[in-house]
Amino acid sequence: MGCSSITSQDLDRVFQLYDEDGNSVIEEEELDGFVKDLMDLVRKDYDNDDLQQFKRSLLNGCDLNRDKKINKAELKMILLALSQAPDP
């Protein structure tokens, strides 16, 4: 992705986009949509198994409280990591 920085406005915008029910976490179907959109950024050809593996990896690495949900602080970690990743 190669973005230089993530502003708090960027973080808020992305979080609000995926936290569709407004409960302050990205969970269940919201999380599935987020994972799919991330996968679209890094791979052109993938299947459901790839999505599930990517979701598990994302939660293992960034879900600090292990609740299988992404809160705003955890999303910030994900976005910062992606901003440092080289373009695919």
C-alpha positions as CSV (number, residue, x, y, z in Angstrom):
1,M,0.0,0.0,0.0
2,G,2.9,2.3,0.8
3,C,0.8,5.1,2.4
4,S,3.0,7.6,4.3
5,S,0.8,8.1,7.4
6,I,-2.7,7.4,8.8
7,T,-4.4,10.4,10.3
8,S,-7.0,10.2,13.1
9,Q,-9.6,11.3,10.5
10,D,-8.6,8.5,8.2
11,L,-8.9,6.0,11.1
12,D,-12.3,7.4,12.1
13,R,-13.5,7.2,8.5
14,V,-12.4,3.6,8.0
15,F,-13.8,2.6,11.3
16,Q,-17.2,4.1,10.7
17,L,-17.3,2.5,7.3
18,Y,-17.0,-1.0,8.7
19,D,-18.7,-0.6,12.1
20,E,-22.1,-0.6,10.4
21,D,-24.1,-1.1,13.6
22,G,-22.2,1.6,15.6
23,N,-21.3,-0.6,18.5
24,S,-17.6,0.5,18.5
25,V,-16.2,-2.8,17.2
26,I,-15.9,-4.4,13.8
27,E,-17.3,-7.9,14.2
28,E,-18.9,-10.9,12.4
29,E,-20.2,-9.8,8.9
30,E,-18.5,-6.4,9.3
31,L,-15.2,-8.1,9.9
32,D,-15.8,-10.5,6.9
33,G,-16.3,-7.4,4.7
34,F,-13.2,-5.7,6.1
35,V,-11.1,-8.8,5.5
36,K,-12.4,-9.2,1.9
37,D,-11.6,-5.6,1.1
38,L,-8.1,-6.0,2.5
39,M,-7.6,-9.2,0.5
40,D,-8.7,-7.4,-2.6
41,L,-5.9,-4.9,-2.0
42,V,-3.1,-7.6,-1.7
43,R,-4.3,-10.4,-4.0
44,K,-6.2,-10.7,-7.2
45,D,-7.0,-14.4,-7.1
46,Y,-8.2,-15.9,-3.8
47,D,-10.9,-18.2,-2.5
48,N,-12.9,-18.5,0.7
49,D,-10.2,-20.6,2.4
50,D,-7.7,-17.8,1.7
51,L,-10.2,-15.3,3.3
52,Q,-10.6,-17.4,6.4
53,Q,-6.9,-17.9,6.8
54,F,-6.3,-14.2,6.3
55,K,-9.0,-13.4,8.9
56,R,-7.4,-15.8,11.4
57,S,-3.9,-14.3,10.8
58,L,-5.3,-10.8,11.2
59,L,-7.1,-11.7,14.5
60,N,-4.0,-13.6,15.8
61,G,-1.8,-10.6,15.2
62,C,-4.0,-7.7,16.0
63,D,-6.9,-8.8,18.2
64,L,-5.1,-7.9,21.4
65,N,-7.9,-8.8,23.8
66,R,-8.8,-12.0,21.8
67,D,-12.5,-11.2,21.5
68,K,-12.6,-11.9,17.8
69,K,-13.6,-8.3,17.1
70,I,-11.5,-5.3,16.0
71,N,-11.8,-2.1,18.1
72,K,-10.4,1.2,16.9
73,A,-7.0,0.8,18.6
74,E,-6.6,-2.6,16.9
75,L,-7.7,-1.2,13.5
76,K,-5.1,1.5,13.9
77,M,-2.4,-1.2,14.3
78,I,-3.7,-2.9,11.2
79,L,-3.7,0.2,9.1
80,L,-0.3,1.3,10.3
81,A,1.1,-2.1,9.4
82,L,-0.5,-1.9,6.0
83,S,0.8,1.6,5.4
84,Q,4.4,0.3,5.9
85,A,3.9,-2.7,3.6
86,P,5.4,-2.4,0.1
87,D,2.9,-2.2,-2.8
88,P,1.9,-5.7,-4.0
